[in-house]
Structures are given as C-alpha cells and as structure tokens.
Amino acid sequence: MLGYKEEKRSVYLLEKALQDESLEVKLCAVWALGNIGMKKSISFFKKVYEESINNKLRIIILYSIFKISKGNFLVCNDIMKNAINS
C-alpha cells in the first residue's frame, strides 16, 4: 500500500523498513520506493546499494533508480559502472 501513496510519511516508513534484517522486507521497500518515484530516494538508494552484499537487492535498487530517473542514464552513471565492474 505504501508504494502507491506519494507522501513524505510513506517514504520515511519505507526507508526505515530498509533497516530491517529481512531480505523480503528490504526488497518490497525498494520496490515501493521505486514505484513512488521520488527523486530524493536516489541518493538513499545509492547508499543502500554500496552497503548491500545481496545481488537480488542490488538489482532491484538499480531497477528502481532507472525507473525514478525515467531512463536517464546520467543520473545513475556511477552506480551502473560499479555494478558492471563488480
């Protein structure tokens, strides 16, 4: 539900859910933040991406960044280069 409401409170709750240790919760929170599409989430995603070791989570983060930026490669150029190298 939070992934369909574009509210500051939703973003806060979803970002807080990313601190949960459950991978399923993290995946759902990243998807929901990407679905909301708030550009301020991109910097948060970059931080979570760098800290994560789970490839599934990293792929969902990349997809969400791409979706939020509407395919603008310049927005996520650095993180994409790092993903390709790793």
C-alpha positions in Angstrom: 0.0 0.0 0.0 2.8 2.4 0.9 4.2 2.0 -2.6 1.2 3.6 -4.1 0.9 6.7 -1.9 3.2 9.6 -2.7 3.5 11.0 0.8 6.5 12.0 2.8 5.4 9.7 5.6 5.3 6.7 3.2 8.9 7.5 2.1 10.1 7.7 5.7 8.4 4.4 6.6 9.8 2.6 3.6 13.3 4.0 4.2 13.1 2.8 7.8 12.0 -0.6 6.6 15.3 -1.0 4.7 17.0 -1.2 8.0 15.1 -4.4 8.7 17.2 -7.5 8.5 14.7 -9.5 6.4 15.6 -9.6 2.7 11.9 -9.9 1.7 11.1 -6.7 3.6 14.0 -4.9 2.0 13.1 -6.0 -1.5 9.5 -4.8 -1.0 10.6 -1.5 0.4 12.9 -0.8 -2.5 10.2 -1.7 -5.0 7.7 0.6 -3.2 10.2 3.5 -3.1 10.9 3.0 -6.8 7.2 2.9 -7.6 6.5 6.1 -5.7 9.2 7.7 -7.9 10.5 10.5 -5.7 13.9 11.7 -6.9 15.2 12.3 -3.4 15.2 8.5 -2.9 18.0 8.1 -5.5 20.8 9.2 -3.1 19.4 6.9 -0.4 19.4 4.0 -2.9 23.0 4.7 -3.8 23.9 4.4 -0.1 22.0 1.2 0.4 23.4 -0.2 -2.8 27.0 0.4 -1.6 26.3 -1.2 1.8 24.4 -4.3 0.4 26.1 -7.6 -0.5 22.9 -9.2 -1.8 22.7 -9.3 -5.6 19.0 -9.5 -5.7 18.6 -6.4 -3.6 21.2 -4.6 -5.8 19.3 -5.5 -9.0 16.0 -4.1 -7.6 17.8 -0.9 -6.5 19.2 -0.4 -10.0 15.8 -1.0 -11.5 14.2 1.5 -9.1 16.9 4.1 -9.8 16.3 3.6 -13.5 12.6 3.9 -13.1 12.7 7.0 -10.9 15.1 8.7 -13.4 12.9 7.7 -16.3 15.8 6.0 -18.0 18.2 9.0 -17.8 21.5 7.2 -17.7 23.4 10.3 -16.5 21.5 10.1 -13.1 22.9 6.7 -12.3 26.0 6.6 -14.4 28.5 5.9 -11.5 26.4 3.3 -9.8 25.9 1.5 -13.1 29.6 1.5 -13.9 30.3 0.0 -10.4 27.6 -2.7 -11.0 29.1 -3.7 -14.3 32.6 -3.9 -12.8 31.5 -6.0 -9.9 
